[in-house]
Amino acid sequence: MANLIKVHGSQNSFFILDQTKLKTALTDDQLRKLAQHLTNHQTGVLGGADGLLVVNKPTRPGALAQMRVINADGSEASMCGNGLRTVARYLAERDQKESFKVDTMDASLQVRREKDFAPDVPSFAVEISPVRFNKEALPFDNLGHDRLLGTPVPEFAPQLTFSAIAIPNPHLISFVSQEVIEGPLLGELGPYLNGDNPYFSDGVNVNFAHILGPNHLFVRTYERGVGFTNACGTGMSATSLAFVLLHGDQGAFDEPITVYNPGGMVKTVVHYQDRRYWVELVGNATFTHHIKVEEADLHQASVNAENCTITATGEQVAYEQFIRHLPKFNLSQRN
Ligand SMILES: N[C@H](CCC[C@H](N)C(=O)O)C(=O)O
């Protein structure tokens, strides 16, 4: 038998598969097919998810394990902030450690357990980096700029300005009014820039942010390879960096920024150390279900309600209690 865990960070949900526990690791093509199958709201168990997080042996000295990120459409991403918090918790409990490094595609990232956000809402802090601004890092092209940082881009929306940050996955960020964040524009720009377009050849995660006050943001994201999600950890981190760079009167380096999202809330801290930016992302790492399944059903992407045993952890009740007390935004619809 093999195990999957259904998890979420700010209700950006994933399945975790620890391949070090399998007799035979899945091939890349099998991982892609499993991710598409498990996350699909029709074919997946528990209503599907936003992605598959794959745990492997470390790839660099000093790390405890490697995390790979497969989006719902089967594409692989270099990083996932909400997902890294849940993998950090999984590894902390698997290996009885509180602080360690996890290898991602571009870097080994520091993670550590934090004080619970609320009763039965475990919380982890994870390093989000590396950060790059140059167009080759996302990539983007045909915009007449090598970087976008609070830059008008009439091709996207005449009245808005945009920032492009690789953290290291690609993010496009715009600070907008509550009316715009609630409106249809994000649902138009997201699919366009992740479809056939002359600007982002690999697609891009699109984040609309509303400034609520000093060190307080609301961020809504249309994710590459997924669509609207309840939250995007790297999106909230990249947006926090753009916030302190462009709105220094309201967003401060080295201070906790509260970032609300349709699925809950995280804290970010933006750092500039040794001539590099990095962001600390702190938030819940909730495990909602444990799933037992035959290893063969993973290899064949044939997991379904009939051939697996699902056990709820009960943590979702505590998480919903936690978000009940958060400020309400009538933005939580995923249109
Ligand atoms: N869709 C993203 C990967 C998942 C990132 C997100 N779920 C997060 O928490 O950072 C991409 O293709 O770059």
The ligand as a MOL file (V3000), in Angstrom:
LIG
                    3D

  0  0  0     0  0            999 V3000
M  V30 BEGIN CTAB
M  V30 COUNTS 13 12 0 0 0
M  V30 BEGIN ATOM
M  V30 1 N 0.8580 27.6550 -10.5290 0
M  V30 2 C 2.2200 28.0050 -10.1140 0
M  V30 3 C 2.7820 26.9220 -9.1620 0
M  V30 4 C 2.0200 26.8670 -7.8420 0
M  V30 5 C 2.2510 28.1200 -7.0290 0
M  V30 6 C 1.2580 28.4030 -5.9100 0
M  V30 7 N 0.2540 27.4080 -5.6430 0
M  V30 8 C 1.9650 28.8280 -4.6320 0
M  V30 9 O 1.4430 28.5810 -3.5320 0
M  V30 10 O 3.0380 29.4640 -4.7600 0
M  V30 11 C 3.1290 28.1270 -11.3660 0
M  V30 12 O 2.8570 27.4460 -12.3760 0
M  V30 13 O 4.1030 28.8990 -11.2740 0
M  V30 END ATOM
M  V30 BEGIN BOND
M  V30 1 1 1 2
M  V30 2 1 2 3
M  V30 3 1 2 11
M  V30 4 1 3 4
M  V30 5 1 4 5
M  V30 6 1 5 6
M  V30 7 1 6 7
M  V30 8 1 6 8
M  V30 9 2 8 9
M  V30 10 1 8 10
M  V30 11 2 11 12
M  V30 12 1 11 13
M  V30 END BOND
M  V30 END CTAB
M  END
